Amino acid sequence: MSIAENVAAVKANIRAAAVAAGRDPASVQLVAATKMNDADRVRQAIAAGVDICGENRVQEMLEKNRQGAYEGAPLHFIGHLQKNKVKQVVGLASLIHGADSRELLEVISRTALNRGLVQDVLLEVNIGEEASKSGFRPEEIPGVLEYVSTLPGLRVRGLMAIPPICAFPEENRPFFCRMEKLFVDNGEKKYDNVSMDFLSMGMSGDYTEAVACGANLVRVGTAIFGARDYSK
């Protein structure tokens, strides 16, 4: 199937999952995870109607941006962001999905402030509390949001998570539902520099489960572009 056909199929699945959950399908945005896809393939995805492009690697993002790959769609950074790469991402990506430590938040804040910007970020939650993954523990989120309220040049727009790898998509439902509760509960509190608008969760193998549990940003790569060839 072509990229356009794949995008149409993914968007149809999102619509069906949202309707089944009693949600407005228009409230869910499709983030095309464009890692390891060249500028032409990214342009095809945008032409097919993806809402947002999401890059995992800073150097790849910079190169494709120079080629005009993202014209016509917002650009998000959805990978693990190292503190020494922050200067290359702030102001280019409209949203950073994976702010996973107070130290990283501080660097983003300083960089944005120096540039006269306000950088939007999502807090990454280690919802499975896995030792191998970065991110804040669920119980840390209220304290981090309170801390963010003191940081200029920074605005938290919501939460993001990658649940543990499961054999079947439905096994991730408890993690997605826990994220949705965390999102709603903290959205009811008022902090400066915080606007809980986005819940980013779900990828190619489980995005419909994520939509059923409240995700409004889903990050889909393989289901749009096909399997990546990591041998290259």
N, C-alpha and C positions, 0 to 999 in steps of 0.2 A: 504493500500500500504506500501511497505517496505521503509526504509530510502533511499536505492539505487534507487528505482523507483521514489521517491519524488524528489531526487536530479536531476535525469534525466529530470523530468517534469519541474522543475524550470529552469534548464539550457536551455531547449528547449524554454521556454517562454522568457527568456532573449535574446536568439538568435533572435527569431521572432521580439521582440520589437526593438532590435538594428537594424536589417535589415530594418524594416519599417521606422525607423528614419534616414536611410542612414548612419548608423554607423557600424564599424567593431565589430562584436560580441566578438572577442577576447580582445577588449579593456575594457570589463566589467568583474569584478571579483566578484565571489560569496563568501560572508562572511557568514559562518554558525554560527548563534547566538545560542551557545551551552548551554546557561543557563538552569540549572535543568535537564541536560542530563548527564548520567554517562560516565565514560571513554570509556566503550565498545561502546556506541552509537556514541560518538565522533569519535572513530576509524572507525566505519561503514561509517560515513559521509565522512571522509577523503578518505577511500577506494573507495567511490562512485564518488569522483572527485570534492569535494568542493575545492575552491582555498585557503581559509583562515578560521581559527577558531576565533571566537570572543566571549569573555567572558564579562559578566556584573558585576560579583561579585568577589572581590579580593580573598576571602578565598576559594571559589569554584575553582577559577583558580589555586591557589597554590596547592590545593589538587590533582586536575586532572593532573597538571604538574608533580607532584611527581609520579603519576601512569603512566606517559609516554603517556598520552592521545593525545597529539598534535603532536606526531612524524609523520613527513611527510607533515606538513602544517605550514605556518607561524601563529603566535598567535598575535591577536590584542586585546586590551582592549576597549570595546565598551560601557561600562556603565558610570554612574556618578562617577568620581574619587574624593574621599575626600583627602584633603591635607595630613592627617595623614596616608594615605595608599600609598602615592607616592613611598616610599622606596621599597615597595613590588612589584611594577609594573615596575618601570624604569629598563631597561635592560632585562626584561623578555618578555614584550610585544614589538614587533617590531614597533607597531604604537598604539598610544593612540588617540582614536577618539574624545573624549569629553573634550578638554581643554576649559573651559568655563569662566575663569576669569584671570585677570593679576596676581593675587596672586597665583593661581595654576600654571601658567606658570613659575613664579619665583621659586616656590618650585621644580618643575620638572627640571629647569635649574640648580639649586644648587646641587640637588641630582645627576644628570647626570655628572656634572662637577667634583664632588667629586669622582666619580667612573671612570673618564676618558672616558666617553661615550658621544655620541650625540644621544639624544632621539628624535625620530620623533613623531610629534603630528599633529592632525587636530584641527582647531578652530571650536568650536560649535557655530552655529548661531541660535539665537532665531527668526527664520524667520517669525513666526506668531505673534511675539511680545506679547507672552502670559505671564501674570504675574506669572503663576504657574510654568513656565519653566526657567531653567538657560540658560546661553549662552549670546553671544555678540549681540547687536542690529546690523542690517545690516550696518548702517552708521558708526559703530565703527570699522569695519574691517580694513580700511586703516591705522588708527592710531595704532591699535594693531599690525599689520604687521610691521610698522615702529618701534614700541617698541621692538618686538621680535628680530629685527635686532641687538639689543644691548645685547641680552642675550646669553652667551656662553652655550655650552652643549645642545642646543635645536635647532630643525629645524622644521619649519612648512611645512607640505607637502600638505596642502589643507584645505578644509572646510567640515563640516558635519552639518546635520540638521535633526530634527524630526518635521514635520509640524503638525498643529492642527489635532485632530481627526475629520474625516469627514465621512459622511454616505456612500459616494461613492468614489472610488479611484480617479476618474477624477476630483473631487473637489480639490484635492491636486496639480493639474497641475500648477495653478498660483504660488504656493509656490515653487515648484520644478523649474519652469522657472525663478523665481526671484533668486533662489540660483545659477542656472547656469550662469546667467548674472553677479552676484556678483563674481563668481568663475573666469569667463573669464576676466572681467574688472580688477580684482586685479592680475590676472596672467600676465597681460601685463606690470605691474610695476615691478621694480627691487629692491629687498631688500636683504640684507645679511641674511643668515639663513632661507631663504624662497624659497621653490620650489613648485609651485602650481601644483601638480601632481594628486591629488585625490579629487573627489567630492563624498562624502559618504552620500547617502540618499536613501530612499525606504526600506520598510520592507515587511513582508509576504502579506499584503493586498494591497500594491500599488507599488511593485518594478518594474512592467512593465511600469507604468506611469513615475517612476523616471528615468528608462533607456531611455525612449522616450525624456526626458528633459535633458539628459546629464550625469546622474550618471555613475560613473565607479567603484564604490563599492556599493553593495546592501547587506543589513544585513537581512538575512532570517532565522527565527527560526521555527515557527509553520508550515509553508509550507513544511519543511524538516522533522521535528521530530514529528509533531502532536501537539495538544493543550497541554499546560503545566497544571499540576495538582497542583494548589496553596494551596490545602487543606492539603498537606503533610507537 
